[in-house]
Amino acid sequence: MFDHDPTDPHEVGLNPDRLAAIPEYFQTNYIDTGKVPCMATLVSRGGEIALEDYSGTTHLGSGEPIGPHTIFRMYSMTKPITSLAAMMLFEEGKLRLDHDVSRYIPEFADVMVYESGEGDAIKTRKPDRPMKVLDLFTHTSGLTYGFMMQHPVDALYRKEKIGRPDETLLQMSKRLAKLPLQCSPGDEWWYSHSIDVLGAIVEIASGMELDAFFRERITGPLGMHDTDFWVPEDKIDRLMACYQKDALTGETTLADAAGAESRLYAKRPTLLNGGGGLVSTMRDYHRFCLMILRGGTLDGQRIISPKTLEFMRQNHLPFGQTMRDMGKSMFTEVMADGVGFGLGGSVVTDVVAGMQPGSEGTFSWGGLASTYFWIDPEEEIIGIQATQLMPSSSYPMRQQFQQLAYAAIDW
């Protein structure tokens, strides 16, 4: 798939010199300075790839050159795929957005909401309303992540080791239901395990484990053969290393080794993390994005209806609010100003407020290890970026990539 040379940028209204400036920028400012080990960048327009560049190596300062074969940890770029899976089941009448989550996972019928206190002294109350399936899609469920370090509830997540690798999605979801929510469902936007719980609902509603559903219904039909929750032995040497930057010291250290030495990806996991477990390649993920841009179909494979996709790319936050309006979380994978949230990713609602070039309706999201994609339906532009550095907030690489890409538009 896409094993040919990129198209002539002129043919799709892009300036080749300005496109060439994208990898040059990241080579000079990030790779040569030792901030990241590599940078992969891909820009397509109208479905034609105009830039596909792989700069740097699989390790900081060493290793093999990266290329189309390189496998990256996509982390939260898993979320749009899980959300798509859920909406495929929605199209089949197997779930509804207005259903209570407890319809699928009964333990959520008794979930409580944080009121005050810390640790063992936390006081709770009943939620103002039940948690809906829609709340999971939009991160307005009241759930959170343990790494937030912002609230007494995320401290409980750390204490309870939410996200343990030895449990299934459903087991994790049931344990989440025993912990208090940070807010009543629908009240606030908190980045969270919501899509993991949605993944558990996909398994319940489909009767299939999440990885099997993906392969049979999404990644298989789309030809995304290098995308899965783990890397088999015959491909494991293509998985590059992953690094972590300490926010206090600025020191960058190895977080997960490359290849068969990886602690997390060398065998099929028990926890099929619907919110952040996939690995993929640039070309694989471009096929997913291209299917979305083309209204749910690619190479004769109809994955989802164009009207359902149109619905998913609307802002589903209450009363047209943005993530900034509702957001209490200090962490998000994209900028929160002028951006709402759809079913599986962010949606630009005000280009000026976001202080970035682009178009209203642009759909995007990113991953913890500094991966990112956006789909601009007005300009028919897809941009994908990947390196392996956590957290994604370490540097403003995403904004810089978008600035440089939009600067390349000629017509």
HUFEN-V19910 format. One record per residue. N is the residue number from 0. SS is DSSP state (h for helix, s for strand, l for the rest). PHI is phi in degrees with one decimal (999 if undefined). D_CENTER is the distance of its C-alpha to the mean C-alpha in whole Angstrom. Layout:
n: [N;N]
ss: [SS;SS]
phi: [PHI;PHI]
d_center: [D_CENTER;D_CENTER]
//
This chain:
n: [0;1;2;3;4;5;6;7;8;9;10;11;12;13;14;15;16;17;18;19;20;21;22;23;24;25;26;27;28;29;30;31;32;33;34;35;36;37;38;39;40;41;42;43;44;45;46;47;48;49;50;51;52;53;54;55;56;57;58;59;60;61;62;63;64;65;66;67;68;69;70;71;72;73;74;75;76;77;78;79;80;81;82;83;84;85;86;87;88;89;90;91;92;93;94;95;96;97;98;99;100;101;102;103;104;105;106;107;108;109;110;111;112;113;114;115;116;117;118;119;120;121;122;123;124;125;126;127;128;129;130;131;132;133;134;135;136;137;138;139;140;141;142;143;144;145;146;147;148;149;150;151;152;153;154;155;156;157;158;159;160;161;162;163;164;165;166;167;168;169;170;171;172;173;174;175;176;177;178;179;180;181;182;183;184;185;186;187;188;189;190;191;192;193;194;195;196;197;198;199;200;201;202;203;204;205;206;207;208;209;210;211;212;213;214;215;216;217;218;219;220;221;222;223;224;225;226;227;228;229;230;231;232;233;234;235;236;237;238;239;240;241;242;243;244;245;246;247;248;249;250;251;252;253;254;255;256;257;258;259;260;261;262;263;264;265;266;267;268;269;270;271;272;273;274;275;276;277;278;279;280;281;282;283;284;285;286;287;288;289;290;291;292;293;294;295;296;297;298;299;300;301;302;303;304;305;306;307;308;309;310;311;312;313;314;315;316;317;318;319;320;321;322;323;324;325;326;327;328;329;330;331;332;333;334;335;336;337;338;339;340;341;342;343;344;345;346;347;348;349;350;351;352;353;354;355;356;357;358;359;360;361;362;363;364;365;366;367;368;369;370;371;372;373;374;375;376;377;378;379;380;381;382;383;384;385;386;387;388;389;390;391;392;393;394;395;396;397;398;399;400;401;402;403;404;405;406;407;408;409;410]
ss: [l;l;l;l;l;l;l;l;h;h;h;h;l;s;l;h;h;h;h;h;h;h;h;h;h;h;h;h;h;h;h;l;l;l;l;l;l;s;s;s;s;s;s;s;s;l;l;s;s;s;s;s;s;s;s;s;s;s;s;l;l;s;s;s;s;l;l;l;l;l;s;s;s;l;h;h;h;h;h;h;h;h;h;h;h;h;h;h;h;h;h;l;l;l;l;l;l;l;l;s;h;h;h;l;l;h;h;h;h;h;l;s;s;s;s;s;l;l;h;h;h;l;s;s;s;s;l;l;l;l;l;s;h;h;h;h;h;h;l;l;l;l;l;l;l;h;h;h;l;l;l;h;h;h;h;h;h;h;h;l;l;l;l;l;l;l;l;l;h;h;h;h;h;h;h;h;h;l;l;l;s;l;l;l;l;l;l;l;s;l;l;l;l;h;h;h;h;h;h;h;h;h;h;h;h;h;l;l;l;h;h;h;h;h;h;h;h;h;h;l;l;l;l;l;l;l;l;s;l;l;l;l;l;l;l;h;h;h;s;l;l;s;s;s;s;l;l;l;l;l;l;s;s;s;s;s;l;l;h;h;h;l;l;l;l;l;l;l;l;l;l;l;l;l;l;l;l;l;s;s;l;h;h;h;h;h;h;h;h;h;h;h;h;l;l;l;s;s;l;l;s;s;l;l;l;h;h;h;h;h;h;h;l;l;l;l;l;h;h;h;l;l;h;h;h;h;s;l;l;l;l;l;l;l;l;l;l;l;s;s;s;l;l;l;l;s;s;s;l;l;h;h;h;h;l;l;l;l;l;l;l;l;s;s;s;s;s;l;l;l;s;s;s;s;s;s;l;l;l;l;s;s;s;s;s;s;l;l;s;s;l;h;h;h;l;l;h;h;h;h;h;h;h;h;h;h;l;l;s;l;l]
phi: [999;52.5;-92.2;-93.5;-68.3;-57.4;-70.3;-64.7;-54.4;-56.1;-67.8;-116.0;76.5;-120.0;-87.5;-63.6;-66.0;-73.0;-64.4;-63.8;-70.6;-66.8;-63.7;-61.4;-61.6;-74.2;-62.7;-70.6;-92.4;-126.5;-77.5;-63.7;-89.3;77.9;-74.8;-135.5;-76.2;-164.4;-152.6;-106.1;-134.3;-138.7;-130.6;-126.6;-139.9;60.3;86.7;-101.7;-73.6;-103.1;-140.2;-142.9;-128.8;-128.9;-118.5;93.9;-131.8;-74.6;-131.8;-61.9;75.5;-160.4;89.2;-87.9;-60.6;-77.6;-166.0;-57.1;-81.0;-66.3;-101.3;-113.3;-76.7;-89.6;44.2;-72.4;-71.9;-71.2;-56.9;-61.9;-73.2;-63.1;-64.7;-61.4;-57.6;-63.8;-74.0;-64.8;-71.2;-58.6;-62.1;-91.0;76.8;-90.4;-155.3;-133.6;-70.0;-89.6;-69.3;-66.8;-59.1;-65.3;-61.6;-101.6;-126.8;-55.6;-58.0;-74.2;-66.1;-109.0;-66.5;-114.6;-118.7;-58.8;-119.2;-167.0;88.8;-140.6;53.8;-73.3;-98.0;-66.8;-105.5;-127.6;-142.3;-73.9;-68.4;-67.8;-154.3;-66.7;-74.3;-100.3;-58.7;-56.2;-61.0;-68.3;-55.8;-100.6;60.2;-113.4;-80.6;95.0;-72.9;-146.8;-120.0;-69.2;-82.0;-65.7;57.3;-123.1;-150.7;-58.0;-72.2;-67.9;-66.5;-65.0;-59.3;-67.3;-61.7;-85.2;54.3;-65.8;96.6;-59.0;-72.0;-95.5;-122.6;-83.4;-58.2;-67.3;-61.8;-63.8;-62.4;-64.7;-69.3;-59.2;-65.6;-84.0;-98.7;-69.0;-77.5;-77.9;-155.0;-70.4;-53.6;89.4;-87.5;-141.2;-102.0;-127.7;-62.0;-163.5;-75.5;-53.4;-74.1;-64.4;-63.9;-60.8;-62.1;-63.7;-66.9;-58.0;-63.5;-66.0;-71.2;-95.2;74.2;-127.2;-68.9;-61.2;-65.6;-67.4;-61.7;-58.3;-64.3;-76.3;-109.5;-126.2;-68.2;-64.8;-58.9;-85.0;72.3;-90.5;-78.8;-105.9;-112.2;-166.6;-86.5;-156.5;-116.8;-67.1;-57.4;-76.4;-121.9;-62.7;-70.9;-90.0;-79.4;-83.9;-74.8;-126.4;-120.8;-134.4;-102.2;-76.9;-66.7;-88.2;-93.4;78.4;-74.8;-108.0;-129.5;-70.6;-99.4;-152.0;-73.1;-80.0;58.7;-67.3;-81.8;-60.8;-77.3;-113.2;-122.8;-83.3;-147.9;-61.8;-81.9;-71.9;-87.4;-85.1;-68.5;-67.6;-96.5;-173.6;-101.2;-80.5;-113.4;-163.8;-115.3;-60.5;-68.6;-60.6;-68.5;-64.2;-63.6;-62.5;-63.2;-66.5;-60.7;-66.1;-59.6;-89.4;80.0;97.7;-134.7;-156.9;50.4;81.9;-100.6;-87.5;-92.1;-156.5;-70.3;-62.3;-71.0;-66.6;-63.6;-58.5;-64.3;-64.1;-90.3;-84.4;-79.7;-100.1;-71.7;-55.9;59.1;69.2;-70.0;-99.6;-62.2;-66.8;-59.9;-97.9;-75.4;-106.1;-78.5;-82.6;-121.9;-150.6;-80.3;-139.1;-64.6;-97.6;-77.4;67.5;-131.8;-96.1;-136.4;-95.8;-96.5;119.1;-170.6;-81.3;-133.1;-70.5;-111.6;-150.3;-62.8;-63.4;-62.4;-78.8;56.8;-136.7;-64.8;152.1;-138.3;-61.2;92.5;-62.8;-109.2;-157.7;-169.9;-141.4;-129.4;-55.6;-92.8;68.5;-107.8;-163.5;-142.4;-143.9;-128.5;-104.2;-69.0;-70.6;-90.2;56.7;-105.9;-117.9;-124.5;-135.0;-137.6;-151.7;-139.9;-136.6;-140.0;-105.3;-81.6;-69.7;-85.1;-60.0;-143.3;-83.0;-65.8;-66.5;-61.4;-66.1;-60.6;-66.0;-56.4;-68.1;-68.5;-68.9;-67.0;-87.3;-72.8;-100.2;-151.6]
d_center: [22;23;25;27;28;26;28;30;28;31;31;27;29;27;29;29;30;28;25;27;26;22;23;26;24;22;25;27;25;22;24;27;27;25;22;20;21;20;18;17;17;17;18;19;21;23;21;23;22;24;22;21;21;21;23;23;23;22;23;24;27;28;27;26;25;22;21;20;21;18;16;13;11;7;6;3;2;5;5;6;8;10;10;12;14;15;16;18;20;21;22;24;25;24;22;22;20;24;24;24;22;25;26;24;24;27;27;25;28;29;26;28;27;27;30;32;32;31;31;33;35;32;33;31;32;31;28;29;28;26;22;21;18;17;17;14;12;13;13;16;18;19;17;16;14;17;16;17;21;21;23;25;23;20;23;24;21;22;25;24;22;19;17;20;19;23;22;20;17;20;22;20;19;23;23;21;23;26;25;25;22;22;23;24;22;21;23;20;16;15;11;12;12;12;10;12;15;14;13;17;18;17;19;22;22;22;24;22;20;16;16;19;18;15;18;21;19;16;16;19;21;18;20;16;19;17;14;14;14;17;19;22;25;26;23;22;24;21;18;19;19;17;18;18;20;22;22;25;27;25;25;23;23;22;19;19;22;21;22;24;25;21;21;18;18;21;22;20;19;20;17;15;12;10;7;7;10;9;11;12;14;14;16;14;11;14;15;12;12;16;16;15;17;20;20;18;21;21;24;26;23;22;19;19;21;21;22;19;17;19;19;15;15;17;17;17;18;22;24;22;21;18;16;19;21;20;18;19;16;17;13;10;8;10;14;15;18;19;16;15;13;13;12;8;7;10;13;16;19;21;21;24;23;19;22;20;21;20;20;20;17;15;11;8;5;5;5;8;10;10;8;8;9;11;13;17;19;22;22;20;18;15;14;12;12;12;14;14;15;14;13;11;14;17;18;17;16;13;16;19;17;17;20;22;20;22;25;26;26;30;30]
//
